[in-house]
Amino acid sequence: MKKVETENRRNFLKGSLFAGAGIAAGVATGSAGSAFAAEAPVKDACKRYSFENPPAPIPASAIKTTKTADVVVLGAGVAGLSAAIAAAEKGAKVILLEKRNTFTMHGGWNGAIGDRAHKAAGITIPKDKVMADLMRFGAYHPNASLIQLWANESGRVMDNILDIADAAGVQYKVDTDIKEHWPYTEFPLAINFFPAMQFTLGQMFEKKCKALGVEMLYETPAVQLIRKSKVTGVIAKGKEGYVRVDATKGVIVCTGCYGSNREMQEKYSPRVLKTVNNQYSEGSNTGDGILMGMWVGGAKQETDCPMLWDGMIPGHGIFVDIARQPFLNVNLLGERYANEDAPFGYTANADNQQPKSLKWTVWDGKWDADKEKLHGTVCENMHIPVFWNSKSYDMWKSKGVIIEADTIEELGRKMNVPVDAFVASVKRYNELVAKGVDEDFGKDPEKLTSIVKAPFGAAKVGTGVLVTLDGLRINTKLQVLDTEGHPIEGLYAAGNASGDFFSNDYPITCVGVSHGRAVTFGWLAGERVAALKA
Ligand SMILES: Cc1cc2nc3c(=O)[nH]c(=O)nc-3n(C[C@H](O)[C@H](O)[C@H](O)COP(=O)(O)OP(=O)(O)OC[C@H]3O[C@@H](n4cnc5c(N)ncnc54)[C@H](O)[C@@H]3O)c2cc1C
């Protein structure tokens, strides 16, 4: 067996981390969603949204082309590519429809339990504790059987993926960098692929699909499912007109989330409207598959689960690492309001409760030394030499994102917060640092760093959304359920188009479980549908 090294998050190649997110080497390339900055969420119970009126069926006369496959997969993200490979490996004829002109990948952490990379690295993950954490994060809204299915199967599925990686000569490592002093237990579930993290996985998956004969139709968005008693296929919109794709065994919906669909956000997750930035920069995540599923009788998960994070610079479409560190945070009233060192979704929730859903992150002249102590992980560490150095600091200062002053009073004035309240907050915080105990909000003493040395610095930040995780209700056979809980024959879902796995907040403590769910359930759906009789 291939030797698998472990990887400390401090060391991996950083430039590829945000592939697909429109961010490289600390330079913003623009992003969707920033128009939503600091707006109050709208939720009008009487409002009828356009998507609530199912579109008229596309007439047979409008169909230009007809195709047939055993298994039809919608969406070439992590879930869809995984489903297509698994189905094709079982010998099924597979057609994969994708809206964009290429596959979609983000980030790089893929969570699994019991795979051979973890075993080779000598890491045993306590499955029961991970399952308990996922249920607790979701306040017991998730379907425990789906969580159990992932916990039991993710290792086997990951092993299949590692086989593909080995055959392709792709390197991978378990990420072992966890926050040791945290009051929250972080589980090192994730595997990274190199050199370009998730983009490498996407390239590898696409090649494998082609090698297995999967017919991949890019720029061909699915628009309507075809259901008589069961779902028998889908209509997509190709460049030459409508294409009907009949599925003799089943359709697997892997079209991702609704993070870029403003109407769906309003109805299903109005807190997303408080974010200043959308990190899914491609914008193709408009909830199409969730809507198509609902139009043929499928039910959506009741609760929401946006993957929110903190530290987004309003108007810049990017986060700046120093502003995401658990330094002192104050709101626009100059008041400290929470433990700054919570899981990033929790921090975003606390930030969103503040006036205008904005805060200031405040540090002092020894920030470079303090970052060692703060030790953020999973997308929030400052040990990325490409991004974090004094050059980067100066660049953000020159753009006016980082402001500096020689005294706390002057900084407060520049921040435009009530100066007395701000000075009192800093004074109190420094007292707590000196005591070594956060008597006010219970921050880990390890993360208490004083604000004493000029120049004092600050950045105003809001929250961002990466994806939404609440999709169509499914059972453990990955079948989409109707509003009575009955499976809709012929219709399956995986990844963010599916639901009942996450609720309330993304459990970042279970590192990489979002990709972990997508890749595992995609694979299981592909295997299952391929094994059906036509
Ligand atoms: C910047 C960023 C970083 C992230 N980092 C991580 C991480 O490191 N670890 C982790 O676990 N999670 C991470 N996530 C979340 C994770 O990427 C997603 O939850 C996961 O990729 C979902 O996979 P999916 O296949 O369900 O959906 P997606 O990856 O969204 O793929 C859906 C695909 O369907 C296509 N599509 C949409 N509509 C249609 C249609 N009508 N017809 C055909 N195709 C359609 C889309 O174009 C897309 O290609 C990150 C998210 C972002 C935005």
The ligand as an SDF file (V2000), in Angstrom:
LIG
                    3D

 53 58  0  0  0  0  0  0  0  0999 V2000
  -15.1000   28.5150   -0.9690 C   0  0  0  0  0  0  0  0  0  0  0  0
  -15.6330   27.2240   -0.4400 C   0  0  0  0  0  0  0  0  0  0  0  0
  -14.7890   26.3650    0.2250 C   0  0  0  0  0  0  0  0  0  0  0  0
  -15.2820   25.1710    0.7390 C   0  0  0  0  0  0  0  0  0  0  0  0
  -14.4290   24.3110    1.3710 N   0  0  0  0  0  0  0  0  0  0  0  0
  -14.8860   23.1410    1.8350 C   0  0  0  0  0  0  0  0  0  0  0  0
  -13.9850   22.1890    2.4020 C   0  0  0  0  0  0  0  0  0  0  0  0
  -12.7830   22.3570    2.3880 O   0  0  0  0  0  0  0  0  0  0  0  0
  -14.5200   21.0420    2.9170 N   0  0  0  0  0  0  0  0  0  0  0  0
  -15.8660   20.7740    2.8880 C   0  0  0  0  0  0  0  0  0  0  0  0
  -16.2730   19.7220    3.3880 O   0  0  0  0  0  0  0  0  0  0  0  0
  -16.7180   21.6350    2.3060 N   0  0  0  0  0  0  0  0  0  0  0  0
  -16.2650   22.7950    1.7700 C   0  0  0  0  0  0  0  0  0  0  0  0
  -17.1160   23.6530    1.1480 N   0  0  0  0  0  0  0  0  0  0  0  0
  -18.5030   23.2130    0.9270 C   0  0  0  0  0  0  0  0  0  0  0  0
  -18.5300   22.1800   -0.1860 C   0  0  0  0  0  0  0  0  0  0  0  0
  -17.7560   22.6760   -1.2700 O   0  0  0  0  0  0  0  0  0  0  0  0
  -19.9290   21.8580   -0.6870 C   0  0  0  0  0  0  0  0  0  0  0  0
  -20.7820   21.6090    0.3730 O   0  0  0  0  0  0  0  0  0  0  0  0
  -19.8790   20.6400   -1.6130 C   0  0  0  0  0  0  0  0  0  0  0  0
  -19.0190   20.8520   -2.6710 O   0  0  0  0  0  0  0  0  0  0  0  0
  -21.2330   20.3020   -2.1590 C   0  0  0  0  0  0  0  0  0  0  0  0
  -21.0590   19.4070   -3.2170 O   0  0  0  0  0  0  0  0  0  0  0  0
  -22.2430   19.1540   -4.2350 P   0  0  0  0  0  0  0  0  0  0  0  0
  -21.7050   18.2370   -5.2740 O   0  0  0  0  0  0  0  0  0  0  0  0
  -23.4610   18.7650   -3.5100 O   0  0  0  0  0  0  0  0  0  0  0  0
  -22.5590   20.5830   -4.8480 O   0  0  0  0  0  0  0  0  0  0  0  0
  -21.6880   21.5480   -5.7400 P   0  0  0  0  0  0  0  0  0  0  0  0
  -20.2570   21.3750   -5.4790 O   0  0  0  0  0  0  0  0  0  0  0  0
  -22.2900   22.8690   -5.5490 O   0  0  0  0  0  0  0  0  0  0  0  0
  -21.9600   21.0470   -7.2230 O   0  0  0  0  0  0  0  0  0  0  0  0
  -23.2160   21.1810   -7.8390 C   0  0  0  0  0  0  0  0  0  0  0  0
  -23.0300   21.1840   -9.3450 C   0  0  0  0  0  0  0  0  0  0  0  0
  -24.3180   21.1760   -9.9730 O   0  0  0  0  0  0  0  0  0  0  0  0
  -24.3190   22.1270  -11.0350 C   0  0  0  0  0  0  0  0  0  0  0  0
  -25.6950   22.5140  -11.3180 N   0  0  0  0  0  0  0  0  0  0  0  0
  -26.4710   23.4110  -10.6730 C   0  0  0  0  0  0  0  0  0  0  0  0
  -27.6810   23.4630  -11.2340 N   0  0  0  0  0  0  0  0  0  0  0  0
  -27.6770   22.5790  -12.2660 C   0  0  0  0  0  0  0  0  0  0  0  0
  -28.6460   22.1770  -13.2270 C   0  0  0  0  0  0  0  0  0  0  0  0
  -29.8530   22.7180  -13.2710 N   0  0  0  0  0  0  0  0  0  0  0  0
  -28.3090   21.2180  -14.1170 N   0  0  0  0  0  0  0  0  0  0  0  0
  -27.0650   20.6700  -14.1200 C   0  0  0  0  0  0  0  0  0  0  0  0
  -26.1010   21.0360  -13.2420 N   0  0  0  0  0  0  0  0  0  0  0  0
  -26.4210   21.9700  -12.3150 C   0  0  0  0  0  0  0  0  0  0  0  0
  -23.4340   23.2290  -10.5060 C   0  0  0  0  0  0  0  0  0  0  0  0
  -22.9740   24.0570  -11.5450 O   0  0  0  0  0  0  0  0  0  0  0  0
  -22.3200   22.4340   -9.8480 C   0  0  0  0  0  0  0  0  0  0  0  0
  -21.3430   22.0640  -10.7750 O   0  0  0  0  0  0  0  0  0  0  0  0
  -16.6530   24.8460    0.6010 C   0  0  0  0  0  0  0  0  0  0  0  0
  -17.5130   25.7030   -0.0800 C   0  0  0  0  0  0  0  0  0  0  0  0
  -17.0080   26.8820   -0.6200 C   0  0  0  0  0  0  0  0  0  0  0  0
  -17.9430   27.7720   -1.3800 C   0  0  0  0  0  0  0  0  0  0  0  0
  1  2  1  0
  2  3  1  0
  2 52  2  0
  3  4  2  0
  4  5  1  0
  4 50  1  0
  5  6  2  0
  6  7  1  0
  6 13  1  0
  7  8  2  0
  7  9  1  0
  9 10  1  0
 10 11  2  0
 10 12  1  0
 12 13  2  0
 13 14  1  0
 14 15  1  0
 14 50  1  0
 15 16  1  0
 16 17  1  0
 16 18  1  0
 18 19  1  0
 18 20  1  0
 20 21  1  0
 20 22  1  0
 22 23  1  0
 23 24  1  0
 24 25  2  0
 24 26  1  0
 24 27  1  0
 27 28  1  0
 28 29  2  0
 28 30  1  0
 28 31  1  0
 31 32  1  0
 32 33  1  0
 33 34  1  0
 33 48  1  0
 34 35  1  0
 35 36  1  0
 35 46  1  0
 36 37  1  0
 36 45  1  0
 37 38  2  0
 38 39  1  0
 39 40  1  0
 39 45  2  0
 40 41  1  0
 40 42  2  0
 42 43  1  0
 43 44  2  0
 44 45  1  0
 46 47  1  0
 46 48  1  0
 48 49  1  0
 50 51  2  0
 51 52  1  0
 52 53  1  0
M  END
$$$$
